[in-house]
């Protein structure tokens, strides 16, 4: 079952009430977490302030953690790996910038600094049968995904299921973008990963989402919803309805429908609002030809030559020349890792180049 609750503020008390109601509507979470070790996976794509709407808001994370403890969770670990290197220094910067360290004070939850990885297997996978994932994900009795409702330049939208890409450590993510360079293949691989992790509970922070050049360079969109359920794909289907997107046009959800893993169920709670989020791009509508007709990333005059895009690019298609990033189009696979990870939004996909 999937539930939707309206909430128009990130006030701690209001969000806690909304999360409690969200869980109550799906029959409660006591049976799911009582006496179990829980790892919560938020979306912390970049070290950004919560007001930018790039990351899971700390008020939502705190409310979920408190509610899970009240439901009898034995322990809760919060774990994430952003797009850069997977080191303790990077994690500390990430948690602090996103307000995660402060929001968890006094809750009893712990932040993960274990840099170990463990292997998960999916023998029925279509693309990726094994994956090295963060140790606290592999070791948990229960995995809870708390995504952020946003548009996405590569996959159309990102929510509870795409959030699980962050269970892969650091630079593994751009490597897999290079290996699965076509949109369809990438989403089949991501679906294999989702089926390995199989989150017990998925929540989507859509109180303020992101439209346009998501997942990191778009515009905040006040949509006022929290969505939750036990099937991450069903949660994302509801999010698509809220955003005004066709779920079956999103390649990850299209693959999920094809495999029969989307649980079709009644949405309970408040009435679903219907918005029209500006899309991040159109390449996800035609995956078979996206490599040829999709937008190339465009480096704007804002670029300061920090080199983050160079380090993240799986194809080594970028280099710094005269203090600015320069793209080699013959190497670019249009995965938009550079666009996602640019700390100052100096890379756009709006302008069609080439």
N, C-alpha and C positions, 0 to 999 in steps of 0.2 A: 504493500500500500504506500501511496505517496501523499504527503500533506503539504499544504501551502498556507502560510500565515502572513498577514499584512503587518508590517512594522516600518515606520517612517523615520526612525531615529536610531542613533547608535548610543543612546543613553543606556548605561549598564543595566539599570533596573528594568527598563522597558524591553531590552533585548533578552534578558533572562526570562521574563514572563512569556515572550514570544517563543523562545526555544522550548520552554516547558510545555507550552501548548502544542507546538510542532510535534514533540515526542508523544504527547498524550493522544493526539489524533491518529497516530499509527499504532496505537495499542500499548504505548509505553516501551521503554528500553531496558527494563529490569532483567527480563529473560535473556537479553542479548549480552549484557555486560556484567551482571552480578558475579562477584568473586573472580573476575577475569582481569588479566593484564591488557590494557588498551594502549594502542599507539594512534595518536591523532595526527593526520597529515593535512595541514593547511596549505593554501596556495601562497607561497612567499617567493614569487618569481624573481624579484629584485629587492635590494635594500631601499625601500621607498616608504615615505610617510603614508599612513592609512588614508589620509585625505585625497591621495591621488587615485584611489579606487583600483590600484593595480593588484593589491594583495588582500587576503582574507582579513577583515577588520578584527582588531584585538578584542573588541567587545563581544563579537560573535564567538570567537575562540574561548574566551573566558566563560561565557554563559554555557557553552557546550560542555566544557570541562567540569564546571560546577554541577551541572545536571547529571553527568555521567557518574560522578562520585556519589551524588545523592541516590542514584540508581544502584549503587553497590559495587562499582568498579574497584578492583583491588589496587591497581596502580594505573597511572596515566603518564605516558611519555609523549611529548610533542616533537615530531621529527620532520625535517625538510632538507632538500638539497636544491639550491638554486642552480642557475645555468653555468656558473663559473666553477673554479676549482672547489673540491670538497675538503676543506680544512677547518680546523677549529676557529682560526682567526676570521675566516669568511662567515662561518655560522654565527659567531658572536656579533659581527657587524650586521648581519642580516636580521637576527632576532631583535637587536636594539633598534635599528632603523624602522622596522615594521611595528614596533611597540609591543612585541611579543613577550620579551623578558619582563617588562613592567606589568603587563596584564595578568601574568600567571602568578605574581607574588601573592602568597597566602592561600593559594588554591590547593597545594599539595601535588600539583603536576610538576614534572621535571622536563627541562629542555635537553634534547639529545646532543651530546658531543662525542658519541661513540662513532668513530670513522670506519668501523668494520663493515664489511658487506658479506652477504650470504646468498646462496643460489636457490632460486625458485624454479620449478619446472612446470611445463604445460605440454604434455605429450600429444595433445590434440591441436596444438597451435598450427596456424597456417604459415607463419613467417618466422617466429622466434620461440623455440621450444625451451630455452633456459634464459634466465636473466639474473644478473648480479644486482641485488637490491640492498637498501640500507638495512643493517642488522636489526634495528628495533622494529622494522616492518616485518621481517621474516620471523622474528621471535615472538611477536604479539599473539595473544589469543584472539584479539579483536582489532581490526583496523577501521578507523573512522576517517572518511574523507570530508574535508570542509573546503569546497572550491569557491571560486569567485565567478559570478555570472558576467561574462565578457564576450565580445566578438573576438575573432582570431583570424589573422591574415592567412594562415595556412589551412586551418580546419573549419573555418566559418564561425564556430563558437567554441568556447572553452568553459567547462563546468566541473561537475563532480567526477566524471570519468577521465577527462583529459588531465585533471589534477594529479592523477596517479603516475604521470610521466615523471614527476618529481621524486618518486621512490628510487629512481636510478641515480647513482652517485655522480655528481659533478659533470665532468666532461664526457661521460658515457653518452649523454643525451645528444650533443652535436655529432658524435661518432655515428649514432644510429640514424640521425638525419641524413648523413652522407651515404650510409648503407641502403636506406630505404628512401630514395630521393623523390619518388613519385608519391603524390598525395594518397592514392589508394593503397599502395604498399605500406606507407608509413602508418596509416590508420589501422590496417590489418595487424601490423606489428603492435601498435598501441592496444588494440583490443586483446591480443594475446597476453599482453602484460596485465591488463585489467582482470582477465580471467585467472591469472596466476595469483594476484593479490586478493581478489574477491572481497572488497570492503564489506563489512557487516552492516555499516550504516553510512549514508551519504547525506551531507547537508550542503546547501548552496546559499552563499551570502549574496543576495540580490537587493539588499536594502539600498545600496548605491552600486550599480553595475558599471560597465564600460561599453560605449559604442564607438563606432569608427575604427580607428587604427589600433584595435586591440591586438595583443593582450597587454601592452604596456604603454603605448603612445596614443591611446584614444582619449575620449572625453567622458568624464563621469556622467552617469545617467541615474537619476533618482527614481528607482522603480519600486521600492518599498515592499520587497518580498523576502521571505525566507522559505526555502523549499527543502523537504527532507523525506527520506525513505530508505528502504532496505535494498533497493535496486538502483545502482548509480546511473544506469542508462535511462530508466523511467524518470528519475529526477531531472536529467538533462532534457528529456522530451518536454516536460512541463516548462522548463526554462525557455526552450525554443518558442513555445506558445506565448509566453510572456514577452519575449523579445521580438515577436513578429517574424520568426524564421521558420522555414520548413524543416522539421526534424529529419525527414527522410532525404533531404538534400545535403545534410551534414555527413561527410564521408565516414566518420567514426560511428555515428548512429545508424547510418545505412548498413555498415558492416555488421553492427550489433543486431539489427532487424534480420539480416540475412542469416545469421547464425542462430536466431531464435532465442536470444538471451535478454531481450527487452521484455520486462514483465508489464503487460498491459493491465492496468488496474485503475479503479476509480480514484480521482483526486479529491481528498477530503479537506475541509477547512474553509478558508475564505474564498470568495469568487476570484477566479484568475483574471488579473488585469491584462489588457492587450496593448502593447506599445509597438513602436516601429523603430527599432535600433538601426542606426546607420551601419551598413556592413563594413567589414574590414577589407574586403576584396572579393573578386568574383572567380578566382581560380579554382576554388573548391567546388564550384558548380559543374566543372567539366574536367575531372581528374585525368581522363585519358589524354587530354591535350594540354594540360596545365603547364607542362614544362616549356611549351612553345609559345603560349599566349599569355601567361601570367605576367604580372608586373615585376620588373626587376626592382630590387631595393635602390633607392635614390639617396645619396649622401648630400645633405643640405649644407648651406653655409654655416650652420650652427656647429658643425663638427669641430672639435678641439684636438683631435688626434690622440685621444686617450688610449686607443688600442684595444679596448674591450671587444670590439667587433672582430678584429683580427684574430684575437685569441679564441673566440668562440666559433669561428667559421669552420665547418667540417671539411670544406673543400679547399681551404687556403686561397680563397678567391679575393681576399682583401689585403691591402698593405698600406702602410702610412707613407705618404709622399708629401714633402713640404708641409708637414704639420697637419695633414688631413687624410682621412681614409679614402682610398681609391679602389673601385670595384673592377675586377676582371670578369666581364660578362660571359666569356667563353668557359669559365670555370663555375660560375654561379648556378646552383640548382634550385634557387628560389624557395629555400626552406624558411627564410626570414628569421633565422636565429640572430643575425646582426640587428635586425629591427627590434626584436623582443628585448635584447640585452643592452641596447644603447642607454646609458644612464641619463642622457640629457635630451632624448627624443630628437636626435639629429638625423635619423634615418627614417624615410617615409616610403610607403608603398603606393601612395596616391597617384604619383606621376608615372604614366606609362612611358618606359624608355626602351629603346632598341627595337 
